[in-house]
Each structure stands twice: as structure tokens, then as C-alpha cells.
Amino acid sequence: MKSSIILAAVLLVSIISCAKDTPQVKHKSNMSSSKENLKNIQVVNEEDPVCHMKTGEFLKDTAVYKNKTYGFCSAYCKDEFKQNPEKYAKK
Ligand SMILES: [Zn+2]
């Protein structure tokens, strides 16, 4: 009998902690801090391999390919790169 009570308690705690996992306020602060984090990221490419814009100035998104971090000016270029990484990830 005792063990079933403990089991129920553990289950309840895990459900509650799961519900607390995604507060909306946290998500907002993550969005603003991610912009600053991108400036500190070292990318292997000096320019966007898709549109050739300078990643140092226009870095908005990154993708990791073969353990290298590539920088992109936008999510569009990142998607383009991911669809055909062999074509863009030369050097
Ligand atoms: Zn681009």
C-alpha cells in the first residue's frame, strides 16, 4: 500500500514540474538574449555562403555542419544551406 502512495506522489510531482517547464515570460527573455549571444559566436565563414553578405555584420542565424558553425544573414539562407550543405560548405 505504501509504495503505491509514493508512486502516486512521484507521478504528481513530475506532472507539476512538467507544466512549469514552459513559462511564457522566459521565452520572451530568451529571444532578446539570443541576439547578443550570436555576436559572440565564432562562425567559420566570413560571408554568408548563400547570398555572400558579411556574417560579421549581418549574422542572424547559425547552423552546425560537420562540427563547424556557419553563420547566415537570415533563416532563409540557413534553410537554403541545410538543403544543400555540400554545395555551400566548401573550403
Ligand atoms: Zn544570406
PDB file of the backbone (N, CA, C, O) and the ligand in Angstrom, with CONECT records:
HET     ZN  A 101       1
ATOM      1  N   MET A   1       0.828  -1.216   0.000  1.00  0.00           N
ATOM      2  CA  MET A   1       0.000   0.000   0.000  1.00  0.00           C
ATOM      3  C   MET A   1       0.861   1.264   0.000  1.00  0.00           C
ATOM      4  O   MET A   1       0.602   2.205  -0.750  1.00  0.00           O
ATOM      5  N   LYS A   2       1.892   1.270   0.855  1.00  0.00           N
ATOM      6  CA  LYS A   2       2.735   2.468   0.984  1.00  0.00           C
ATOM      7  C   LYS A   2       3.424   2.823  -0.337  1.00  0.00           C
ATOM      8  O   LYS A   2       3.518   3.990  -0.715  1.00  0.00           O
ATOM      9  N   SER A   3       3.899   1.791  -1.021  1.00  0.00           N
ATOM     10  CA  SER A   3       4.645   2.051  -2.250  1.00  0.00           C
ATOM     11  C   SER A   3       3.768   2.683  -3.325  1.00  0.00           C
ATOM     12  O   SER A   3       4.238   3.492  -4.125  1.00  0.00           O
ATOM     13  N   SER A   4       2.506   2.313  -3.337  1.00  0.00           N
ATOM     14  CA  SER A   4       1.615   2.888  -4.348  1.00  0.00           C
ATOM     15  C   SER A   4       1.349   4.367  -4.070  1.00  0.00           C
ATOM     16  O   SER A   4       1.143   5.158  -4.990  1.00  0.00           O
ATOM     17  N   ILE A   5       1.357   4.723  -2.789  1.00  0.00           N
ATOM     18  CA  ILE A   5       1.167   6.139  -2.431  1.00  0.00           C
ATOM     19  C   ILE A   5       2.378   6.950  -2.893  1.00  0.00           C
ATOM     20  O   ILE A   5       2.235   8.044  -3.439  1.00  0.00           O
ATOM     21  N   ILE A   6       3.574   6.395  -2.664  1.00  0.00           N
ATOM     22  CA  ILE A   6       4.797   7.081  -3.090  1.00  0.00           C
ATOM     23  C   ILE A   6       4.812   7.240  -4.610  1.00  0.00           C
ATOM     24  O   ILE A   6       5.179   8.289  -5.140  1.00  0.00           O
ATOM     25  N   LEU A   7       4.409   6.186  -5.287  1.00  0.00           N
ATOM     26  CA  LEU A   7       4.378   6.215  -6.742  1.00  0.00           C
ATOM     27  C   LEU A   7       3.447   7.316  -7.241  1.00  0.00           C
ATOM     28  O   LEU A   7       3.772   8.042  -8.181  1.00  0.00           O
ATOM     29  N   ALA A   8       2.304   7.426  -6.609  1.00  0.00           N
ATOM     30  CA  ALA A   8       1.335   8.450  -6.995  1.00  0.00           C
ATOM     31  C   ALA A   8       1.898   9.831  -6.731  1.00  0.00           C
ATOM     32  O   ALA A   8       1.675  10.751  -7.517  1.00  0.00           O
ATOM     33  N   ALA A   9       2.621   9.989  -5.640  1.00  0.00           N
ATOM     34  CA  ALA A   9       3.202  11.280  -5.286  1.00  0.00           C
ATOM     35  C   ALA A   9       4.275  11.664  -6.296  1.00  0.00           C
ATOM     36  O   ALA A   9       4.342  12.816  -6.724  1.00  0.00           O
ATOM     37  N   VAL A  10       5.106  10.716  -6.676  1.00  0.00           N
ATOM     38  CA  VAL A  10       6.164  10.977  -7.658  1.00  0.00           C
ATOM     39  C   VAL A  10       5.552  11.377  -8.995  1.00  0.00           C
ATOM     40  O   VAL A  10       6.026  12.294  -9.666  1.00  0.00           O
ATOM     41  N   LEU A  11       4.495  10.673  -9.363  1.00  0.00           N
ATOM     42  CA  LEU A  11       3.815  10.967 -10.618  1.00  0.00           C
ATOM     43  C   LEU A  11       3.256  12.379 -10.614  1.00  0.00           C
ATOM     44  O   LEU A  11       3.357  13.104 -11.604  1.00  0.00           O
ATOM     45  N   LEU A  12       2.664  12.760  -9.491  1.00  0.00           N
ATOM     46  CA  LEU A  12       2.062  14.091  -9.356  1.00  0.00           C
ATOM     47  C   LEU A  12       3.131  15.173  -9.461  1.00  0.00           C
ATOM     48  O   LEU A  12       2.933  16.183 -10.136  1.00  0.00           O
ATOM     49  N   VAL A  13       4.259  14.960  -8.796  1.00  0.00           N
ATOM     50  CA  VAL A  13       5.341  15.942  -8.810  1.00  0.00           C
ATOM     51  C   VAL A  13       5.886  16.109 -10.219  1.00  0.00           C
ATOM     52  O   VAL A  13       6.176  17.224 -10.651  1.00  0.00           O
ATOM     53  N   SER A  14       6.024  15.004 -10.928  1.00  0.00           N
ATOM     54  CA  SER A  14       6.583  15.089 -12.287  1.00  0.00           C
ATOM     55  C   SER A  14       5.621  15.799 -13.233  1.00  0.00           C
ATOM     56  O   SER A  14       6.051  16.502 -14.147  1.00  0.00           O
ATOM     57  N   ILE A  15       4.342  15.619 -13.018  1.00  0.00           N
ATOM     58  CA  ILE A  15       3.348  16.309 -13.854  1.00  0.00           C
ATOM     59  C   ILE A  15       3.405  17.812 -13.591  1.00  0.00           C
ATOM     60  O   ILE A  15       3.359  18.617 -14.521  1.00  0.00           O
ATOM     61  N   ILE A  16       3.504  18.181 -12.313  1.00  0.00           N
ATOM     62  CA  ILE A  16       3.550  19.603 -11.958  1.00  0.00           C
ATOM     63  C   ILE A  16       4.812  20.258 -12.500  1.00  0.00           C
ATOM     64  O   ILE A  16       4.754  21.362 -13.041  1.00  0.00           O
ATOM     65  N   SER A  17       5.948  19.591 -12.361  1.00  0.00           N
ATOM     66  CA  SER A  17       7.203  20.174 -12.826  1.00  0.00           C
ATOM     67  C   SER A  17       7.222  20.290 -14.346  1.00  0.00           C
ATOM     68  O   SER A  17       7.856  21.196 -14.887  1.00  0.00           O
ATOM     69  N   CYS A  18       6.540  19.391 -15.035  1.00  0.00           N
ATOM     70  CA  CYS A  18       6.443  19.459 -16.486  1.00  0.00           C
ATOM     71  C   CYS A  18       5.652  20.688 -16.912  1.00  0.00           C
ATOM     72  O   CYS A  18       6.012  21.380 -17.864  1.00  0.00           O
ATOM     73  N   ALA A  19       4.575  20.941 -16.191  1.00  0.00           N
ATOM     74  CA  ALA A  19       3.720  22.081 -16.524  1.00  0.00           C
ATOM     75  C   ALA A  19       4.448  23.391 -16.297  1.00  0.00           C
ATOM     76  O   ALA A  19       4.161  24.384 -16.965  1.00  0.00           O
ATOM     77  N   LYS A  20       5.391  23.407 -15.359  1.00  0.00           N
ATOM     78  CA  LYS A  20       6.134  24.627 -15.064  1.00  0.00           C
ATOM     79  C   LYS A  20       7.287  24.844 -16.035  1.00  0.00           C
ATOM     80  O   LYS A  20       7.958  25.875 -15.993  1.00  0.00           O
ATOM     81  N   ASP A  21       7.510  23.888 -16.890  1.00  0.00           N
ATOM     82  CA  ASP A  21       8.704  23.914 -17.739  1.00  0.00           C
ATOM     83  C   ASP A  21       8.685  25.011 -18.797  1.00  0.00           C
ATOM     84  O   ASP A  21       9.745  25.502 -19.185  1.00  0.00           O
ATOM     85  N   THR A  22       7.522  25.401 -19.265  1.00  0.00           N
ATOM     86  CA  THR A  22       7.471  26.362 -20.365  1.00  0.00           C
ATOM     87  C   THR A  22       6.671  27.609 -20.009  1.00  0.00           C
ATOM     88  O   THR A  22       5.565  27.810 -20.511  1.00  0.00           O
ATOM     89  N   PRO A  23       7.237  28.446 -19.141  1.00  0.00           N
ATOM     90  CA  PRO A  23       6.572  29.721 -18.848  1.00  0.00           C
ATOM     91  C   PRO A  23       6.778  30.704 -19.997  1.00  0.00           C
ATOM     92  O   PRO A  23       7.857  30.755 -20.588  1.00  0.00           O
ATOM     93  N   GLN A  24       5.748  31.480 -20.312  1.00  0.00           N
ATOM     94  CA  GLN A  24       5.809  32.361 -21.485  1.00  0.00           C
ATOM     95  C   GLN A  24       6.774  33.516 -21.284  1.00  0.00           C
ATOM     96  O   GLN A  24       7.362  34.012 -22.244  1.00  0.00           O
ATOM     97  N   VAL A  25       6.940  33.946 -20.040  1.00  0.00           N
ATOM     98  CA  VAL A  25       7.823  35.085 -19.774  1.00  0.00           C
ATOM     99  C   VAL A  25       9.264  34.720 -20.108  1.00  0.00           C
ATOM    100  O   VAL A  25      10.008  35.537 -20.649  1.00  0.00           O
ATOM    101  N   LYS A  26       9.649  33.506 -19.787  1.00  0.00           N
ATOM    102  CA  LYS A  26      11.020  33.074 -20.034  1.00  0.00           C
ATOM    103  C   LYS A  26      11.333  33.083 -21.522  1.00  0.00           C
ATOM    104  O   LYS A  26      12.433  33.446 -21.939  1.00  0.00           O
ATOM    105  N   HIS A  27      10.346  32.676 -22.316  1.00  0.00           N
ATOM    106  CA  HIS A  27      10.549  32.597 -23.755  1.00  0.00           C
ATOM    107  C   HIS A  27      10.902  33.965 -24.330  1.00  0.00           C
ATOM    108  O   HIS A  27      11.767  34.074 -25.199  1.00  0.00           O
ATOM    109  N   LYS A  28      10.239  34.995 -23.847  1.00  0.00           N
ATOM    110  CA  LYS A  28      10.495  36.343 -24.346  1.00  0.00           C
ATOM    111  C   LYS A  28      11.926  36.784 -24.046  1.00  0.00           C
ATOM    112  O   LYS A  28      12.605  37.329 -24.916  1.00  0.00           O
ATOM    113  N   SER A  29      12.375  36.553 -22.836  1.00  0.00           N
ATOM    114  CA  SER A  29      13.726  36.985 -22.469  1.00  0.00           C
ATOM    115  C   SER A  29      14.773  36.201 -23.245  1.00  0.00           C
ATOM    116  O   SER A  29      15.854  36.719 -23.529  1.00  0.00           O
ATOM    117  N   ASN A  30      14.464  34.974 -23.584  1.00  0.00           N
ATOM    118  CA  ASN A  30      15.383  34.175 -24.393  1.00  0.00           C
ATOM    119  C   ASN A  30      15.559  34.781 -25.788  1.00  0.00           C
ATOM    120  O   ASN A  30      16.655  34.775 -26.348  1.00  0.00           O
ATOM    121  N   MET A  31      14.467  35.299 -26.330  1.00  0.00           N
ATOM    122  CA  MET A  31      14.514  35.880 -27.672  1.00  0.00           C
ATOM    123  C   MET A  31      15.485  37.057 -27.725  1.00  0.00           C
ATOM    124  O   MET A  31      16.276  37.168 -28.661  1.00  0.00           O
ATOM    125  N   SER A  32      15.429  37.935 -26.722  1.00  0.00           N
ATOM    126  CA  SER A  32      16.268  39.126 -26.753  1.00  0.00           C
ATOM    127  C   SER A  32      17.723  38.780 -26.459  1.00  0.00           C
ATOM    128  O   SER A  32      18.630  39.395 -27.021  1.00  0.00           O
ATOM    129  N   SER A  33      17.953  37.811 -25.593  1.00  0.00           N
ATOM    130  CA  SER A  33      19.334  37.465 -25.244  1.00  0.00           C
ATOM    131  C   SER A  33      20.017  36.685 -26.354  1.00  0.00           C
ATOM    132  O   SER A  33      21.243  36.707 -26.462  1.00  0.00           O
ATOM    133  N   SER A  34      19.236  35.994 -27.182  1.00  0.00           N
ATOM    134  CA  SER A  34      19.843  35.193 -28.243  1.00  0.00           C
ATOM    135  C   SER A  34      20.517  36.083 -29.279  1.00  0.00           C
ATOM    136  O   SER A  34      21.476  35.666 -29.929  1.00  0.00           O
ATOM    137  N   LYS A  35      20.019  37.305 -29.436  1.00  0.00           N
ATOM    138  CA  LYS A  35      20.637  38.228 -30.376  1.00  0.00           C
ATOM    139  C   LYS A  35      22.053  38.585 -29.929  1.00  0.00           C
ATOM    140  O   LYS A  35      22.977  38.630 -30.741  1.00  0.00           O
ATOM    141  N   GLU A  36      22.209  38.835 -28.642  1.00  0.00           N
ATOM    142  CA  GLU A  36      23.532  39.180 -28.128  1.00  0.00           C
ATOM    143  C   GLU A  36      24.467  37.980 -28.201  1.00  0.00           C
ATOM    144  O   GLU A  36      25.658  38.121 -28.477  1.00  0.00           O
ATOM    145  N   ASN A  37      23.914  36.806 -27.950  1.00  0.00           N
ATOM    146  CA  ASN A  37      24.746  35.611 -27.996  1.00  0.00           C
ATOM    147  C   ASN A  37      25.326  35.374 -29.386  1.00  0.00           C
ATOM    148  O   ASN A  37      26.446  34.880 -29.519  1.00  0.00           O
ATOM    149  N   LEU A  38      24.574  35.723 -30.410  1.00  0.00           N
ATOM    150  CA  LEU A  38      25.033  35.487 -31.774  1.00  0.00           C
ATOM    151  C   LEU A  38      26.301  36.272 -32.087  1.00  0.00           C
ATOM    152  O   LEU A  38      27.138  35.818 -32.867  1.00  0.00           O
ATOM    153  N   LYS A  39      26.443  37.442 -31.482  1.00  0.00           N
ATOM    154  CA  LYS A  39      27.634  38.243 -31.750  1.00  0.00           C
ATOM    155  C   LYS A  39      28.905  37.570 -31.235  1.00  0.00           C
ATOM    156  O   LYS A  39      29.994  37.770 -31.773  1.00  0.00           O
ATOM    157  N   ASN A  40      28.745  36.778 -30.193  1.00  0.00           N
ATOM    158  CA  ASN A  40      29.913  36.129 -29.597  1.00  0.00           C
ATOM    159  C   ASN A  40      30.223  34.777 -30.234  1.00  0.00           C
ATOM    160  O   ASN A  40      31.248  34.162 -29.940  1.00  0.00           O
ATOM    161  N   ILE A  41      29.335  34.328 -31.103  1.00  0.00           N
ATOM    162  CA  ILE A  41      29.544  33.026 -31.733  1.00  0.00           C
ATOM    163  C   ILE A  41      30.617  33.132 -32.820  1.00  0.00           C
ATOM    164  O   ILE A  41      30.589  34.035 -33.657  1.00  0.00           O
ATOM    165  N   GLN A  42      31.545  32.202 -32.787  1.00  0.00           N
ATOM    166  CA  GLN A  42      32.570  32.154 -33.827  1.00  0.00           C
ATOM    167  C   GLN A  42      32.044  31.305 -34.976  1.00  0.00           C
ATOM    168  O   GLN A  42      31.762  30.118 -34.809  1.00  0.00           O
ATOM    169  N   VAL A  43      31.915  31.923 -36.135  1.00  0.00           N
ATOM    170  CA  VAL A  43      31.483  31.161 -37.310  1.00  0.00           C
ATOM    171  C   VAL A  43      32.672  30.974 -38.247  1.00  0.00           C
ATOM    172  O   VAL A  43      33.573  31.811 -38.293  1.00  0.00           O
ATOM    173  N   VAL A  44      32.668  29.877 -38.987  1.00  0.00           N
ATOM    174  CA  VAL A  44      33.817  29.549 -39.837  1.00  0.00           C
ATOM    175  C   VAL A  44      33.809  30.339 -41.139  1.00  0.00           C
ATOM    176  O   VAL A  44      34.842  30.473 -41.796  1.00  0.00           O
ATOM    177  N   ASN A  45      32.644  30.860 -41.511  1.00  0.00           N
ATOM    178  CA  ASN A  45      32.546  31.566 -42.788  1.00  0.00           C
ATOM    179  C   ASN A  45      32.493  33.072 -42.567  1.00  0.00           C
ATOM    180  O   ASN A  45      31.736  33.563 -41.730  1.00  0.00           O
ATOM    181  N   GLU A  46      33.309  33.800 -43.331  1.00  0.00           N
ATOM    182  CA  GLU A  46      33.309  35.259 -43.221  1.00  0.00           C
ATOM    183  C   GLU A  46      32.099  35.864 -43.904  1.00  0.00           C
ATOM    184  O   GLU A  46      31.612  36.923 -43.509  1.00  0.00           O
ATOM    185  N   GLU A  47      31.617  35.181 -44.932  1.00  0.00           N
ATOM    186  CA  GLU A  47      30.396  35.661 -45.571  1.00  0.00           C
ATOM    187  C   GLU A  47      29.385  34.540 -45.734  1.00  0.00           C
ATOM    188  O   GLU A  47      29.728  33.362 -45.837  1.00  0.00           O
ATOM    189  N   ASP A  48      28.147  34.948 -45.754  1.00  0.00           N
ATOM    190  CA  ASP A  48      27.028  34.045 -45.967  1.00  0.00           C
ATOM    191  C   ASP A  48      27.265  33.262 -47.263  1.00  0.00           C
ATOM    192  O   ASP A  48      27.350  33.867 -48.332  1.00  0.00           O
ATOM    193  N   PRO A  49      27.375  31.928 -47.188  1.00  0.00           N
ATOM    194  CA  PRO A  49      27.677  31.148 -48.396  1.00  0.00           C
ATOM    195  C   PRO A  49      26.559  31.197 -49.430  1.00  0.00           C
ATOM    196  O   PRO A  49      26.786  30.894 -50.601  1.00  0.00           O
ATOM    197  N   VAL A  50      25.370  31.570 -49.013  1.00  0.00           N
ATOM    198  CA  VAL A  50      24.229  31.581 -49.940  1.00  0.00           C
ATOM    199  C   VAL A  50      24.131  32.920 -50.668  1.00  0.00           C
ATOM    200  O   VAL A  50      24.006  32.947 -51.893  1.00  0.00           O
ATOM    201  N   CYS A  51      24.186  34.025 -49.934  1.00  0.00           N
ATOM    202  CA  CYS A  51      23.986  35.339 -50.571  1.00  0.00           C
ATOM    203  C   CYS A  51      25.234  36.223 -50.489  1.00  0.00           C
ATOM    204  O   CYS A  51      25.236  37.334 -51.019  1.00  0.00           O
ATOM    205  N   HIS A  52      26.298  35.740 -49.827  1.00  0.00           N
ATOM    206  CA  HIS A  52      27.588  36.423 -49.742  1.00  0.00           C
ATOM    207  C   HIS A  52      27.558  37.746 -48.980  1.00  0.00           C
ATOM    208  O   HIS A  52      28.348  38.646 -49.265  1.00  0.00           O
ATOM    209  N   MET A  53      26.669  37.860 -48.033  1.00  0.00           N
ATOM    210  CA  MET A  53      26.720  39.017 -47.145  1.00  0.00           C
ATOM    211  C   MET A  53      27.688  38.707 -46.011  1.00  0.00           C
ATOM    212  O   MET A  53      27.889  37.546 -45.652  1.00  0.00           O
ATOM    213  N   LYS A  54      28.289  39.761 -45.447  1.00  0.00           N
ATOM    214  CA  LYS A  54      29.274  39.558 -44.382  1.00  0.00           C
ATOM    215  C   LYS A  54      28.581  39.055 -43.105  1.00  0.00           C
ATOM    216  O   LYS A  54      27.657  39.686 -42.592  1.00  0.00           O
ATOM    217  N   THR A  55      29.051  37.908 -42.609  1.00  0.00           N
ATOM    218  CA  THR A  55      28.426  37.364 -41.404  1.00  0.00           C
ATOM    219  C   THR A  55      28.771  38.192 -40.166  1.00  0.00           C
ATOM    220  O   THR A  55      28.037  38.184 -39.177  1.00  0.00           O
ATOM    221  N   GLY A  56      29.902  38.908 -40.234  1.00  0.00           N
ATOM    222  CA  GLY A  56      30.278  39.741 -39.096  1.00  0.00           C
ATOM    223  C   GLY A  56      29.286  40.864 -38.852  1.00  0.00           C
ATOM    224  O   GLY A  56      29.092  41.291 -37.714  1.00  0.00           O
ATOM    225  N   GLU A  57      28.653  41.346 -39.927  1.00  0.00           N
ATOM    226  CA  GLU A  57      27.713  42.457 -39.793  1.00  0.00           C
ATOM    227  C   GLU A  57      26.264  42.018 -39.808  1.00  0.00           C
ATOM    228  O   GLU A  57      25.414  42.642 -39.172  1.00  0.00           O
ATOM    229  N   PHE A  58      25.978  40.939 -40.537  1.00  0.00           N
ATOM    230  CA  PHE A  58      24.579  40.585 -40.760  1.00  0.00           C
ATOM    231  C   PHE A  58      24.198  39.231 -40.164  1.00  0.00           C
ATOM    232  O   PHE A  58      23.215  38.619 -40.581  1.00  0.00           O
ATOM    233  N   LEU A  59      24.970  38.774 -39.199  1.00  0.00           N
ATOM    234  CA  LEU A  59      24.704  37.459 -38.612  1.00  0.00           C
ATOM    235  C   LEU A  59      23.365  37.434 -37.884  1.00  0.00           C
ATOM    236  O   LEU A  59      23.161  38.167 -36.916  1.00  0.00           O
ATOM    237  N   LYS A  60      22.461  36.589 -38.356  1.00  0.00           N
ATOM    238  CA  LYS A  60      21.159  36.477 -37.711  1.00  0.00           C
ATOM    239  C   LYS A  60      20.863  35.038 -37.306  1.00  0.00           C
ATOM    240  O   LYS A  60      20.072  34.783 -36.398  1.00  0.00           O
ATOM    241  N   ASP A  61      21.517  34.099 -38.000  1.00  0.00           N
ATOM    242  CA  ASP A  61      21.209  32.702 -37.735  1.00  0.00           C
ATOM    243  C   ASP A  61      22.457  31.845 -37.961  1.00  0.00           C
ATOM    244  O   ASP A  61      23.337  32.208 -38.742  1.00  0.00           O
ATOM    245  N   THR A  62      22.520  30.719 -37.275  1.00  0.00           N
ATOM    246  CA  THR A  62      23.669  29.837 -37.458  1.00  0.00           C
ATOM    247  C   THR A  62      23.208  28.397 -37.649  1.00  0.00           C
ATOM    248  O   THR A  62      22.117  28.015 -37.226  1.00  0.00           O
ATOM    249  N   ALA A  63      24.060  27.611 -38.294  1.00  0.00           N
ATOM    250  CA  ALA A  63      23.785  26.190 -38.449  1.00  0.00           C
ATOM    251  C   ALA A  63      25.104  25.434 -38.278  1.00  0.00           C
ATOM    252  O   ALA A  63      26.153  25.890 -38.734  1.00  0.00           O
ATOM    253  N   VAL A  64      25.043  24.290 -37.627  1.00  0.00           N
ATOM    254  CA  VAL A  64      26.250  23.496 -37.435  1.00  0.00           C
ATOM    255  C   VAL A  64      26.268  22.375 -38.462  1.00  0.00           C
ATOM    256  O   VAL A  64      25.323  21.592 -38.567  1.00  0.00           O
ATOM    257  N   TYR A  65      27.357  22.311 -39.216  1.00  0.00           N
ATOM    258  CA  TYR A  65      27.506  21.265 -40.223  1.00  0.00           C
ATOM    259  C   TYR A  65      28.905  20.684 -40.097  1.00  0.00           C
ATOM    260  O   TYR A  65      29.893  21.414 -40.177  1.00  0.00           O
ATOM    261  N   LYS A  66      28.991  19.377 -39.901  1.00  0.00           N
ATOM    262  CA  LYS A  66      30.267  18.690 -39.703  1.00  0.00           C
ATOM    263  C   LYS A  66      31.115  19.367 -38.628  1.00  0.00           C
ATOM    264  O   LYS A  66      32.299  19.637 -38.834  1.00  0.00           O
ATOM    265  N   ASN A  67      30.497  19.636 -37.485  1.00  0.00           N
ATOM    266  CA  ASN A  67      31.160  20.220 -36.326  1.00  0.00           C
ATOM    267  C   ASN A  67      31.670  21.647 -36.563  1.00  0.00           C
ATOM    268  O   ASN A  67      32.460  22.154 -35.767  1.00  0.00           O
ATOM    269  N   LYS A  68      31.236  22.291 -37.632  1.00  0.00           N
ATOM    270  CA  LYS A  68      31.594  23.679 -37.865  1.00  0.00           C
ATOM    271  C   LYS A  68      30.338  24.543 -37.805  1.00  0.00           C
ATOM    272  O   LYS A  68      29.270  24.145 -38.270  1.00  0.00           O
ATOM    273  N   THR A  69      30.486  25.726 -37.226  1.00  0.00           N
ATOM    274  CA  THR A  69      29.340  26.615 -37.114  1.00  0.00           C
ATOM    275  C   THR A  69      29.363  27.626 -38.252  1.00  0.00           C
ATOM    276  O   THR A  69      30.308  28.402 -38.388  1.00  0.00           O
ATOM    277  N   TYR A  70      28.332  27.610 -39.050  1.00  0.00           N
ATOM    278  CA  TYR A  70      28.207  28.535 -40.169  1.00  0.00           C
ATOM    279  C   TYR A  70      27.203  29.630 -39.824  1.00  0.00           C
ATOM    280  O   TYR A  70      26.159  29.370 -39.225  1.00  0.00           O
ATOM    281  N   GLY A  71      27.535  30.845 -40.209  1.00  0.00           N
ATOM    282  CA  GLY A  71      26.647  31.963 -39.930  1.00  0.00           C
ATOM    283  C   GLY A  71      25.873  32.377 -41.178  1.00  0.00           C
ATOM    284  O   GLY A  71      26.351  32.251 -42.305  1.00  0.00           O
ATOM    285  N   PHE A  72      24.661  32.875 -40.936  1.00  0.00           N
ATOM    286  CA  PHE A  72      23.815  33.296 -42.055  1.00  0.00           C
ATOM    287  C   PHE A  72      23.117  34.605 -41.735  1.00  0.00           C
ATOM    288  O   PHE A  72      22.926  34.950 -40.569  1.00  0.00           O
ATOM    289  N   CYS A  73      22.739  35.330 -42.774  1.00  0.00           N
ATOM    290  CA  CYS A  73      22.086  36.621 -42.591  1.00  0.00           C
ATOM    291  C   CYS A  73      20.630  36.430 -42.202  1.00  0.00           C
ATOM    292  O   CYS A  73      20.016  37.326 -41.622  1.00  0.00           O
ATOM    293  N   SER A  74      20.073  35.260 -42.521  1.00  0.00           N
ATOM    294  CA  SER A  74      18.653  35.052 -42.249  1.00  0.00           C
ATOM    295  C   SER A  74      18.347  33.564 -42.169  1.00  0.00           C
ATOM    296  O   SER A  74      19.166  32.723 -42.539  1.00  0.00           O
ATOM    297  N   ALA A  75      17.153  33.258 -41.679  1.00  0.00           N
ATOM    298  CA  ALA A  75      16.716  31.868 -41.607  1.00  0.00           C
ATOM    299  C   ALA A  75      16.559  31.283 -43.004  1.00  0.00           C
ATOM    300  O   ALA A  75      16.712  30.080 -43.212  1.00  0.00           O
ATOM    301  N   TYR A  76      16.251  32.160 -43.958  1.00  0.00           N
ATOM    302  CA  TYR A  76      16.088  31.693 -45.346  1.00  0.00           C
ATOM    303  C   TYR A  76      17.397  31.099 -45.868  1.00  0.00           C
ATOM    304  O   TYR A  76      17.408  30.010 -46.442  1.00  0.00           O
ATOM    305  N   CYS A  77      18.507  31.832 -45.660  1.00  0.00           N
ATOM    306  CA  CYS A  77      19.799  31.350 -46.138  1.00  0.00           C
ATOM    307  C   CYS A  77      20.226  30.085 -45.398  1.00  0.00           C
ATOM    308  O   CYS A  77      20.848  29.197 -45.981  1.00  0.00           O
ATOM    309  N   LYS A  78      19.889  30.011 -44.109  1.00  0.00           N
ATOM    310  CA  LYS A  78      20.211  28.822 -43.338  1.00  0.00           C
ATOM    311  C   LYS A  78      19.488  27.601 -43.913  1.00  0.00           C
ATOM    312  O   LYS A  78      20.073  26.528 -44.062  1.00  0.00           O
ATOM    313  N   ASP A  79      18.220  27.785 -44.229  1.00  0.00           N
ATOM    314  CA  ASP A  79      17.442  26.688 -44.810  1.00  0.00           C
ATOM    315  C   ASP A  79      18.011  26.269 -46.159  1.00  0.00           C
ATOM    316  O   ASP A  79      18.097  25.084 -46.481  1.00  0.00           O
ATOM    317  N   GLU A  80      18.393  27.268 -46.930  1.00  0.00           N
ATOM    318  CA  GLU A  80      18.986  27.004 -48.239  1.00  0.00           C
ATOM    319  C   GLU A  80      20.267  26.179 -48.069  1.00  0.00           C
ATOM    320  O   GLU A  80      20.509  25.222 -48.804  1.00  0.00           O
ATOM    321  N   PHE A  81      21.067  26.566 -47.097  1.00  0.00           N
ATOM    322  CA  PHE A  81      22.313  25.855 -46.812  1.00  0.00           C
ATOM    323  C   PHE A  81      22.040  24.424 -46.366  1.00  0.00           C
ATOM    324  O   PHE A  81      22.711  23.488 -46.799  1.00  0.00           O
ATOM    325  N   LYS A  82      21.053  24.269 -45.501  1.00  0.00           N
ATOM    326  CA  LYS A  82      20.752  22.937 -44.967  1.00  0.00           C
ATOM    327  C   LYS A  82      20.221  21.992 -46.038  1.00  0.00           C
ATOM    328  O   LYS A  82      20.406  20.778 -45.958  1.00  0.00           O
ATOM    329  N   GLN A  83      19.567  22.559 -47.031  1.00  0.00           N
ATOM    330  CA  GLN A  83      19.039  21.717 -48.105  1.00  0.00           C
ATOM    331  C   GLN A  83      20.159  21.207 -49.009  1.00  0.00           C
ATOM    332  O   GLN A  83      20.042  20.143 -49.617  1.00  0.00           O
ATOM    333  N   ASN A  84      21.234  21.969 -49.090  1.00  0.00           N
ATOM    334  CA  ASN A  84      22.333  21.590 -49.963  1.00  0.00           C
ATOM    335  C   ASN A  84      23.698  21.945 -49.358  1.00  0.00           C
ATOM    336  O   ASN A  84      24.459  22.709 -49.952  1.00  0.00           O
ATOM    337  N   PRO A  85      24.004  21.394 -48.184  1.00  0.00           N
ATOM    338  CA  PRO A  85      25.227  21.791 -47.475  1.00  0.00           C
ATOM    339  C   PRO A  85      26.502  21.492 -48.247  1.00  0.00           C
ATOM    340  O   PRO A  85      27.479  22.234 -48.137  1.00  0.00           O
ATOM    341  N   GLU A  86      26.507  20.424 -49.022  1.00  0.00           N
ATOM    342  CA  GLU A  86      27.698  20.048 -49.776  1.00  0.00           C
ATOM    343  C   GLU A  86      28.089  21.129 -50.786  1.00  0.00           C
ATOM    344  O   GLU A  86      29.267  21.368 -51.053  1.00  0.00           O
ATOM    345  N   LYS A  87      27.069  21.763 -51.328  1.00  0.00           N
ATOM    346  CA  LYS A  87      27.293  22.780 -52.348  1.00  0.00           C
ATOM    347  C   LYS A  87      27.912  24.041 -51.733  1.00  0.00           C
ATOM    348  O   LYS A  87      28.774  24.678 -52.339  1.00  0.00           O
ATOM    349  N   TYR A  88      27.454  24.398 -50.501  1.00  0.00           N
ATOM    350  CA  TYR A  88      27.872  25.659 -49.910  1.00  0.00           C
ATOM    351  C   TYR A  88      29.060  25.534 -48.959  1.00  0.00           C
ATOM    352  O   TYR A  88      29.795  26.499 -48.749  1.00  0.00           O
ATOM    353  N   ALA A  89      29.247  24.348 -48.384  1.00  0.00           N
ATOM    354  CA  ALA A  89      30.254  24.200 -47.330  1.00  0.00           C
ATOM    355  C   ALA A  89      31.613  23.754 -47.859  1.00  0.00           C
ATOM    356  O   ALA A  89      32.256  22.885 -47.270  1.00  0.00           O
ATOM    357  N   LYS A  90      32.047  24.340 -48.953  1.00  0.00           N
ATOM    358  CA  LYS A  90      33.372  24.015 -49.468  1.00  0.00           C
ATOM    359  C   LYS A  90      34.432  24.789 -48.718  1.00  0.00           C
ATOM    360  O   LYS A  90      34.108  25.652 -47.902  1.00  0.00           O
ATOM    361  N   LYS A  91      35.685  24.498 -48.979  1.00  0.00           N
ATOM    362  CA  LYS A  91      36.876  25.058 -48.303  1.00  0.00           C
ATOM    363  C   LYS A  91      37.396  24.047 -47.296  1.00  0.00           C
ATOM    364  O   LYS A  91      38.388  24.307 -46.616  1.00  0.00           O
TER     365      LYS A  91
HETATM  366 ZN    ZN A 101      22.083  35.404 -46.655  1.00  0.00          ZN2+
END
